[in-house]
Amino acid sequence: MSKSDRISRYEFWGLVLFVGIPLPGTGAWTGALVASLLGIDWKKAFGAIVVGVCMASVIMYILSYVVIGGIFG
């Protein structure tokens, strides 16, 4: 298995993690730019970005709920 096979094998999940981790500069727009620069098929990139945005939303919801619940709860 060559290195390019391994990279293309995990490009979907790499893009999901890049978009899904809620840090400054890692979101849907930057994920779309990265996918375009890497030449990822737009259907595959769109799916990864949607999953990543949902993942980031859930992470932020849970963190916000825990922090607000800890302060005011």
Backbone as numpy.savetxt, mean C-alpha at the origin, in Angstrom:
# Nx Ny Nz CAx CAy CAz Cx Cy Cz
15.67 -19.71 -10.85 14.82 -18.53 -10.85 15.71 -17.29 -10.85
15.52 -16.43 -11.81 16.34 -15.23 -11.89 15.80 -14.14 -10.96
16.59 -13.11 -10.77 16.18 -12.03 -9.87 14.94 -11.31 -10.39
14.85 -11.14 -11.70 13.68 -10.43 -12.25 12.40 -11.25 -12.06
12.51 -12.58 -12.08 11.33 -13.41 -11.81 10.86 -13.23 -10.38
11.81 -13.17 -9.44 11.44 -12.98 -8.04 10.81 -11.60 -7.81
11.37 -10.60 -8.45 10.82 -9.25 -8.29 9.42 -9.16 -8.87
9.22 -9.69 -10.06 7.90 -9.64 -10.67 6.90 -10.51 -9.92
7.40 -11.51 -9.22 6.51 -12.38 -8.45 5.92 -11.64 -7.25
6.70 -10.75 -6.66 6.25 -10.06 -5.45 5.91 -8.60 -5.67
5.81 -8.15 -6.92 5.56 -6.73 -7.16 4.19 -6.29 -6.67
3.18 -7.16 -6.77 1.84 -6.82 -6.30 1.86 -6.55 -4.80
2.41 -7.49 -4.03 2.40 -7.36 -2.57 3.34 -6.26 -2.10
4.40 -6.02 -2.84 5.28 -4.90 -2.51 4.57 -3.57 -2.66
3.80 -3.44 -3.73 3.04 -2.21 -3.95 1.93 -2.06 -2.91
1.29 -3.16 -2.53 0.27 -3.12 -1.48 0.88 -2.61 -0.18
2.04 -3.14 0.20 2.68 -2.71 1.44 3.13 -1.25 1.36
3.64 -0.86 0.20 4.09 0.53 0.04 2.93 1.50 0.21
1.80 1.18 -0.38 0.63 2.07 -0.27 -0.05 1.91 1.08
-0.04 0.70 1.63 -0.81 0.40 2.83 -0.20 0.86 4.14
1.10 1.15 4.16 1.71 1.62 5.39 1.51 3.13 5.45
0.75 3.60 6.44 0.39 5.03 6.46 1.52 5.93 6.95
2.43 6.23 6.06 3.52 7.16 6.32 3.43 8.31 5.33
4.00 9.45 5.66 3.99 10.56 4.69 4.71 10.17 3.40
4.06 10.40 2.29 4.67 10.10 1.00 4.37 8.71 0.47
3.66 7.90 1.24 3.29 6.57 0.75 1.78 6.50 0.70
1.23 6.68 -0.46 -0.21 6.66 -0.62 -0.56 6.25 -2.03
-1.79 6.51 -2.39 -2.29 6.07 -3.69 -1.57 6.78 -4.84
-1.37 8.08 -4.72 -0.73 8.82 -5.82 0.72 8.40 -6.01
1.44 8.27 -4.91 2.83 7.84 -5.01 2.92 6.39 -5.45
1.98 5.57 -5.01 1.94 4.18 -5.46 1.69 4.08 -6.96
0.83 4.95 -7.48 0.58 4.96 -8.92 1.83 5.40 -9.68
2.55 6.36 -9.13 3.80 6.81 -9.76 4.84 5.70 -9.76
4.99 5.01 -8.64 5.94 3.91 -8.55 5.56 2.79 -9.51
4.28 2.46 -9.57 3.83 1.41 -10.49 4.11 1.79 -11.93
3.91 3.04 -12.26 4.18 3.50 -13.62 5.68 3.43 -13.93
6.50 3.86 -12.98 7.95 3.82 -13.20 8.48 2.40 -13.30
7.86 1.47 -12.58 8.30 0.07 -12.64 7.67 -0.70 -13.79
6.74 -0.08 -14.49 6.11 -0.73 -15.64 5.13 -1.83 -15.26
4.48 -1.70 -14.13 3.50 -2.68 -13.68 2.21 -2.46 -14.46
1.56 -3.55 -14.87 0.30 -3.48 -15.61 -0.71 -2.68 -14.79
-1.50 -1.84 -15.47 -2.38 -0.92 -14.74 -3.46 -1.66 -13.98
-3.93 -2.81 -14.47 -4.96 -3.56 -13.74 -4.39 -4.13 -12.44
-3.18 -4.66 -12.52 -2.52 -5.19 -11.34 -2.21 -4.06 -10.35
-1.75 -2.93 -10.86 -1.43 -1.78 -10.01 -2.69 -1.22 -9.36
-3.78 -1.13 -10.11 -5.03 -0.61 -9.56 -5.50 -1.48 -8.40
-5.47 -2.79 -8.58 -5.88 -3.70 -7.51 -5.00 -3.56 -6.28
-3.69 -3.46 -6.49 -2.77 -3.32 -5.37 -2.99 -2.00 -4.64
-3.25 -0.94 -5.38 -3.47 0.37 -4.76 -4.77 0.38 -3.97
-5.82 -0.24 -4.50 -7.09 -0.31 -3.77 -6.93 -1.09 -2.47
-6.26 -2.24 -2.54 -6.04 -3.05 -1.34 -5.17 -2.27 -0.34
-4.15 -1.58 -0.83 -3.28 -0.81 0.05 -3.99 0.35 0.72
-4.84 1.04 0.00 -5.60 2.15 0.59 -6.57 1.62 1.65
-7.21 0.50 1.39 -8.10 -0.10 2.39 -7.31 -0.52 3.63
-6.13 -1.08 3.42 -5.28 -1.48 4.54 -4.86 -0.27 5.37
-4.47 0.80 4.71 -4.08 2.02 5.43 -5.26 2.61 6.19
-6.44 2.54 5.61 -7.64 3.05 6.28 -7.94 2.26 7.55
-7.83 0.96 7.47 -8.08 0.11 8.64 -7.03 0.38 9.72
-5.77 0.50 9.33 -4.71 0.78 10.31 -4.97 2.11 11.01
-5.29 3.13 10.25 -5.53 4.45 10.85 -6.79 4.46 11.71
-7.81 3.72 11.30 -9.03 3.63 12.11 -8.72 2.99 13.46
-7.99 1.88 13.42 -7.67 1.17 14.66 -6.80 2.04 15.57
-5.76 2.66 15.00 -4.90 3.52 15.81 -5.66 4.70 16.38
-6.52 5.31 15.60 -7.30 6.45 16.08 -8.28 6.01 17.17
-8.90 4.88 16.99 -9.85 4.38 17.97 -9.15 4.08 19.29
-7.96 3.48 19.23 -7.21 3.14 20.44 -6.75 4.41 21.15
-6.23 5.38 20.39 -5.74 6.61 21.01 -6.88 7.42 21.59
-7.94 7.62 20.84 -9.09 8.40 21.34 -9.75 7.67 22.50
-9.88 6.36 22.40 -10.44 5.58 23.50 -9.57 5.62 24.74
-8.26 5.65 24.54 -7.36 5.72 25.68 -7.37 7.07 26.36
-7.58 8.12 25.60 -7.57 9.47 26.18 -8.93 9.80 26.82
-10.00 9.54 26.09 -11.33 9.94 26.54 -12.17 8.79 27.08
-11.66 7.59 27.01 -12.48 6.44 27.33 -12.44 6.02 28.72
